[in-house]
Amino acid sequence: MQDETLQDLLHYAAKQGVQLTGIAPRRLPGRGYGMVAVRDVLEGETVLVVPTRALRTLATVPKAISRTLDRDVSVHGILAAHLVLDESGDYAAWDAVLPTPEDLEAGMPLLWPTKLRELLPTPARNALQRQQTKLNADWAAVKAAFGDGGAEGNKQETDRDRDRDRDRDRSSDKDKDKRKALTKSDYVRAWLLVNSRTFYYTTPRSEAALPSHDDRIAMQPVADLFNHAADRGCRAAYAAQGFSFVADRPYSEGDEVPISYGAHANDALLVEYGFVLADNRWDEVALDAVLVPRLASSPHDVVRDDLETAGFWGNYMIDAATPGGCYRTQVALRRLLCGNGAAQRTAWLQFVEGGGDEDEDDGDKGDKGRDERENVLLECLDDMAELAHKTLTKIERLAKANVGTESQRSLLALRWRQVEAMVAQAATKLREGEEAGVVEEEGTKQKEETRTKTKTKKKEGTK
């Protein structure tokens, strides 16, 4: 039995030409909304069609908003402004199923207290900083254009501006006065909604007008209720007529039908979408917090300088497939251990330029060199395990001090328990003498290319 909110959404979507076949949105216990098969679905069957006229894009934003902002704000920021300022009621049924402010605060680190944000793993903190920078730029331009209804000083300044503008253009000011107050909290919520629910969308016209890949986005009714699976899910495609979603495999009645947002580790999923997966083939742990201090401790920063020059400073990862560390990690360990003599550094650089050929002499060749690298890596893994344990203890202390909500602290703790488990697994494999999993350069490039193609995607075929 569908709830009234979903019935209203489906009625609205049907009027826009949206077609559901064999699936329907449902409330999932503890997980919000998701798509569920209402009958057996065949592999290759088109389960959802969303026509172009149903999309929310830059073209659907009223000119009074888009023309004011389009030179200073990303399309992401413009869509967020429209979400806040729109009072037409045209999207009411769609808006009713969007996450609530409470939902966003529970999962989105951008809305967490500073003391919790500071405890995020390094990749999540870095992603959050980039996210904050984008938001700040959009908000600054939107605030300058439409004011901030949440601050009295800004309100008075806006009133003075309106008085001045009224002398110039009374009719334009009438429209501005009718617009509801724009507060930063409302804008941030809308910005996060757009950030997590847009699909990559482009046309020949938009490609010419929007050179930035990140600006080629659209919101879709109903389709934004698909949940994410790491390595499976319906395939999405778009053409001039709109989007279509095709089943990637057979689904039995009652099965959840997902899509894949892309090849994202859990730190990225946490910051961008507000959740982590229990089973994520793309998950990884950054060792920067424990490896970088070792690399930076060399005299006169020689090791750091060499790694930066070669493009290998930072982003030292392990994952389930490479407990011995990714190629970047192996390059850094070799540089740390090869010594600072000119001959050793030259040999190391030849190893790097040779693409990681084990036969290349980098001054750290053979079983002895491999054992030394694994020993340092094991020390890093032990340090990372200790860091995870200490962080979990800090989260418990913050709980006693009532910092943040239980949902926020639980999600943060869950992520650190995942880090702890992955580190322990990698250490066990190394100590058991299994293959360290050194990644060949070409294999690493392929993996990075996969991530690059999807890291800006919000959902399959998306931003």
C-alpha positions in Angstrom: 0.0 0.0 0.0 1.5 3.3 -1.1 1.5 6.3 1.2 -0.3 9.4 0.1 3.0 11.3 -0.6 4.1 8.7 -3.1 0.7 8.6 -4.7 0.9 12.3 -5.2 4.4 12.0 -6.7 3.3 9.3 -9.1 0.3 11.2 -10.2 2.5 14.3 -10.8 5.1 12.2 -12.6 2.5 10.5 -14.9 1.3 14.0 -16.0 4.9 14.8 -17.0 5.1 11.6 -19.1 7.1 9.5 -16.6 6.6 5.8 -17.2 7.3 3.1 -14.6 7.3 -0.5 -15.7 7.6 -3.3 -13.2 9.0 -1.2 -10.4 7.6 1.5 -8.0 9.0 3.6 -5.2 8.4 2.3 -1.7 9.4 3.3 1.8 12.2 1.0 3.0 12.6 0.4 6.8 15.3 2.7 8.1 16.4 3.7 4.7 13.9 6.2 3.4 12.6 5.6 -0.2 13.8 3.2 -2.8 12.7 1.4 -5.9 11.2 -2.1 -5.6 10.1 -4.6 -8.2 6.3 -5.0 -8.1 6.5 -8.1 -10.4 9.3 -10.2 -11.8 11.5 -8.0 -14.0 13.6 -9.3 -16.9 17.2 -8.4 -17.7 17.2 -5.8 -20.4 13.7 -4.6 -19.6 13.2 -0.8 -19.5 11.8 -0.1 -16.1 11.7 3.7 -16.1 11.4 6.5 -18.7 11.7 10.1 -17.8 11.0 12.5 -20.7 13.0 15.7 -21.1 10.0 17.9 -20.3 9.9 16.4 -16.8 13.5 17.4 -15.9 14.5 20.4 -13.8 17.5 22.0 -15.5 19.0 25.5 -16.0 16.4 26.0 -18.8 13.5 25.5 -16.4 14.8 28.1 -13.9 12.8 31.4 -14.2 14.8 34.0 -16.0 14.5 36.4 -13.0 16.8 34.0 -11.2 19.0 32.5 -13.9 19.8 35.8 -15.6 20.8 37.3 -12.2 23.1 34.5 -11.3 24.3 32.7 -14.4 27.6 34.6 -14.6 28.6 34.2 -11.0 27.1 30.9 -9.8 27.4 27.3 -10.9 24.4 25.6 -12.4 24.3 23.6 -9.2 24.0 26.8 -7.3 21.3 28.2 -9.5 19.2 25.1 -9.2 19.6 25.3 -5.4 18.5 28.9 -5.5 15.4 28.0 -7.5 14.5 25.2 -5.0 14.5 27.8 -2.2 12.9 30.7 -4.0 10.2 28.8 -6.0 6.7 29.5 -4.8 4.8 28.4 -7.8 3.7 25.1 -6.3 4.5 23.4 -9.6 6.9 21.0 -8.0 5.1 20.5 -4.6 4.4 16.8 -5.1 8.1 16.2 -6.1 9.5 18.4 -3.3 7.4 16.5 -0.7 9.5 13.3 -1.1 12.9 15.1 -0.9 14.9 14.5 2.3 13.9 16.7 5.2 16.3 19.0 7.0 16.6 16.4 9.8 17.5 13.7 7.2 20.2 15.9 5.8 21.6 16.9 9.2 21.8 13.2 10.2 23.9 12.1 7.3 25.6 15.1 5.6 29.0 16.0 7.3 28.7 19.5 5.9 25.9 20.1 8.5 27.7 18.4 11.4 29.3 20.2 14.4 33.0 21.1 13.8 34.2 18.7 16.5 32.7 15.8 14.5 33.9 17.0 11.1 37.4 17.2 12.4 37.3 13.5 13.1 36.5 12.4 9.6 39.1 10.3 7.8 41.5 12.2 5.6 39.8 11.6 2.2 36.4 12.6 3.7 37.9 15.8 5.2 39.5 16.7 1.9 36.3 16.1 0.0 34.3 18.1 2.6 36.7 21.0 2.2 36.3 21.0 -1.6 32.5 20.8 -1.1 32.5 23.7 1.3 34.6 25.8 -1.1 32.1 25.3 -3.9 29.1 26.0 -1.6 30.7 29.2 -0.2 31.3 30.6 -3.8 27.7 29.9 -4.8 26.2 31.3 -1.6 28.3 34.5 -1.8 26.9 35.2 -5.2 23.3 34.2 -4.3 23.4 36.2 -1.1 24.6 39.3 -3.0 21.8 38.9 -5.5 18.9 38.0 -3.3 19.9 38.9 0.2 20.0 36.8 3.4 16.7 36.7 5.2 18.3 35.0 8.2 20.4 38.0 9.4 19.0 41.3 10.6 22.0 43.3 9.4 21.8 41.8 6.0 18.0 42.4 5.9 18.6 46.1 6.7 21.2 46.4 4.0 18.9 44.6 1.5 16.1 47.1 2.4 18.4 50.0 1.6 19.4 48.3 -1.6 15.8 47.8 -2.5 15.0 51.4 -1.8 17.8 52.5 -4.2 16.7 49.9 -6.8 13.1 51.0 -6.5 14.1 54.4 -7.8 15.6 52.8 -10.8 13.0 50.1 -11.6 9.8 50.0 -9.5 8.4 47.0 -11.4 11.5 44.9 -10.9 11.5 45.7 -7.2 7.9 44.6 -6.9 8.9 41.1 -8.0 11.8 41.1 -5.5 9.5 42.1 -2.6 7.1 39.2 -3.4 9.9 36.7 -3.2 10.2 34.8 0.1 13.2 35.5 2.3 16.3 33.6 1.4 18.2 32.2 4.4 21.6 30.5 4.4 20.3 27.4 6.1 17.6 27.0 3.5 20.1 27.5 0.7 22.6 25.0 2.1 19.9 22.4 2.4 18.8 23.0 -1.2 22.4 23.0 -2.4 23.0 19.6 -0.7 19.8 18.3 -2.3 21.0 19.3 -5.8 24.4 17.9 -5.0 23.1 14.5 -4.2 20.2 14.1 -6.6 21.3 15.4 -10.0 22.0 13.4 -13.1 24.6 14.2 -15.7 22.7 15.7 -18.7 23.9 17.4 -21.8 22.6 18.5 -25.2 24.5 20.0 -28.1 23.3 23.4 -27.0 24.3 23.0 -23.4 27.7 21.6 -24.3 28.4 24.9 -26.1 26.9 27.0 -23.4 28.3 25.1 -20.4 32.0 24.2 -20.8 32.2 22.8 -17.3 31.3 19.1 -17.0 29.9 19.8 -13.5 27.4 22.3 -14.9 25.7 19.7 -17.2 23.2 18.4 -14.7 19.5 17.8 -14.3 17.1 16.7 -11.6 14.6 13.9 -12.4 11.4 13.1 -10.6 11.0 9.5 -9.4 14.5 8.5 -10.8 16.1 10.3 -7.9 14.6 7.7 -5.5 16.9 4.9 -6.8 19.3 3.8 -4.2 23.0 3.0 -4.9 24.7 -0.3 -5.3 28.5 -0.4 -5.7 28.9 -2.7 -8.7 25.4 -3.4 -10.1 22.1 -1.7 -10.9 20.0 -0.5 -13.7 21.8 1.1 -16.6 20.9 4.7 -17.4 21.0 6.3 -20.8 19.8 9.6 -22.1 19.0 11.1 -25.5 17.1 14.1 -26.8 13.8 12.4 -25.7 15.0 12.0 -22.1 16.3 9.3 -19.8 15.7 5.6 -19.7 16.7 3.0 -17.1 17.2 -0.6 -18.1 17.4 -3.6 -15.7 20.9 -5.0 -15.5 19.7 -8.4 -14.4 16.5 -10.3 -13.5 14.7 -9.0 -10.4 12.1 -11.0 -8.5 9.0 -9.4 -7.1 9.9 -7.6 -3.9 13.6 -7.1 -4.7 15.0 -3.6 -4.4 16.1 -2.3 -7.8 19.1 0.0 -7.5 21.4 1.9 -9.8 25.1 2.6 -9.4 26.2 6.2 -8.6 29.7 5.3 -9.7 32.9 3.9 -8.4 33.0 5.7 -5.1 34.8 4.8 -1.8 32.7 5.1 1.3 34.4 8.4 2.3 33.1 10.0 -0.9 29.7 8.5 -0.4 29.6 9.8 3.1 30.4 13.4 2.1 28.4 13.6 -1.1 25.3 11.5 -0.1 25.3 11.0 3.6 25.7 7.2 3.8 28.3 4.4 3.6 27.9 0.9 2.2 28.4 -2.2 4.2 29.8 -4.0 1.1 31.6 -1.7 -1.2 34.2 -3.1 -3.7 35.5 0.4 -4.3 36.1 1.2 -0.7 39.7 2.1 0.4 41.6 3.5 3.3 44.1 6.4 3.0 47.3 6.0 4.9 48.3 9.6 4.6 47.8 10.3 8.3 50.5 7.8 9.2 52.7 7.6 6.1 53.1 11.2 5.3 54.8 12.1 8.6 57.4 9.4 7.9 58.0 10.8 4.4 58.2 14.3 5.6 60.8 13.6 8.3 63.7 13.2 5.9 66.4 15.9 6.1 65.7 19.0 4.1 62.4 17.5 2.8 64.4 15.6 0.1 61.9 12.7 0.0 58.9 15.0 -0.1 60.5 17.2 -2.9 61.2 14.1 -5.0 57.7 12.7 -4.6 56.1 16.1 -5.3 58.2 16.6 -8.4 57.3 13.1 -9.7 53.6 13.7 -8.9 53.4 11.1 -6.1 52.9 13.1 -3.0 49.8 12.0 -1.0 46.8 9.8 -1.7 48.4 6.6 -0.4 45.7 3.9 -0.4 45.0 0.3 0.5 42.0 -1.6 -0.4 40.7 -5.2 -0.4 42.5 -6.0 -3.6 45.8 -4.3 -2.8 46.7 -4.9 0.9 50.3 -4.1 0.0 49.2 -0.6 -1.1 48.4 1.0 -4.3 51.1 1.9 -6.9 51.5 5.4 -5.3 52.0 3.8 -1.9 54.7 1.5 -3.3 56.5 4.4 -5.1 56.5 6.4 -1.9 57.8 3.4 0.2 60.6 2.8 -2.3 61.6 6.4 -2.2 61.6 6.4 1.6 63.9 3.4 1.7 66.2 3.9 -1.2 68.3 6.6 0.5 69.2 10.1 -0.4 72.3 9.6 -2.4 72.3 10.9 -6.0 72.7 7.5 -7.5 69.8 6.0 -5.5 67.5 8.8 -6.2 68.3 8.6 -9.9 67.6 4.8 -9.8 64.3 5.4 -8.0 63.3 8.0 -10.6 64.1 5.5 -13.4 61.9 3.0 -11.7 59.1 5.5 -11.6 59.5 6.5 -15.2 59.7 2.8 -16.2 56.1 2.4 -14.9 57.0 0.3 -11.9 58.8 -2.5 -13.6 60.1 -4.8 -10.8 63.1 -5.6 -12.9 64.2 -1.9 -12.8 66.9 -1.3 -10.2 65.7 1.4 -7.9 68.3 0.7 -5.3 65.7 -1.4 -3.4 65.6 -4.6 -5.4 64.8 -8.1 -4.5 63.3 -9.9 -1.5 65.1 -7.8 1.0 63.7 -4.6 -0.4 60.3 -6.1 -0.6 60.5 -7.2 3.0 61.6 -3.7 4.1 58.7 -2.1 2.3 56.3 -4.5 3.9 57.7 -3.9 7.3 57.2 -0.2 7.0 53.7 -0.7 5.6 52.9 -3.0 8.6 54.0 -0.3 10.9 51.7 2.2 9.1 48.8 -0.2 9.3 49.4 -0.7 13.0 49.5 3.1 13.5 46.3 3.4 11.4 44.6 0.8 13.6 45.6 2.8 16.7 44.3 6.0 15.1 41.0 4.4 14.4 40.7 3.1 18.0 41.6 6.6 19.4 39.1 8.2 17.1 36.3 5.9 18.2 37.2 6.7 21.8 36.9 10.4 21.0 33.5 9.9 19.5 32.4 8.2 22.7 33.6 11.2 24.7 31.7 13.6 22.4 28.6 11.5 22.9 28.9 12.1 26.7 29.3 15.8 26.0 26.2 15.8 23.7 28.2 17.0 20.7 26.1 16.3 17.6 23.2 13.9 17.3 23.2 10.2 17.9 22.7 9.6 14.2 25.7 11.7 13.3 28.0 10.1 15.8 26.8 6.6 14.9 27.6 7.2 11.2 31.0 8.6 11.9 31.8 5.7 14.2 30.6 3.2 11.6 33.0 4.7 9.1 35.9 4.4 11.5 35.0 0.8 12.3 35.1 0.1 8.6 38.6 1.7 8.4 39.7 -0.4 11.4 38.4 -3.6 9.8 40.1 -2.9 6.4 43.4 -2.1 8.1 43.3 -5.3 10.2 42.5 -7.3 7.1 45.4 -5.9 5.1 47.8 -6.4 8.0 46.7 -10.0 8.4 47.2 -10.7 4.7 50.7 -9.2 4.8 51.7 -11.1 7.9 50.4 -14.3 6.5 52.8 -13.8 3.6 50.2 -13.4 0.9 50.9 -11.5 -2.3 51.4 -7.8 -1.3 49.3 -6.8 -4.2 51.6 -4.3 -5.8 49.6 -2.6 -8.6 51.1 -2.4 -12.0 51.1 1.2 -13.3 48.7 0.3 -16.2 46.3 -1.4 -13.8 46.4 1.5 -11.5 45.7 3.9 -14.4 42.7 1.9 -15.4 41.3 2.0 -11.9 42.0 5.7 -11.6 40.3 6.3 -15.0 37.3 4.4 -13.8 37.1 6.6 -10.7 37.7 9.8 -12.6 34.9 9.0 -15.0 32.5 8.5 -12.1 33.7 10.7 -9.3 31.6 13.6 -10.4 28.6 11.5 -11.1 25.8 11.6 -8.7 24.0 8.6 -10.1 24.4 6.4 -13.1 25.0 8.6 -16.1 25.0 11.5 -13.7 26.9 14.5 -12.6 
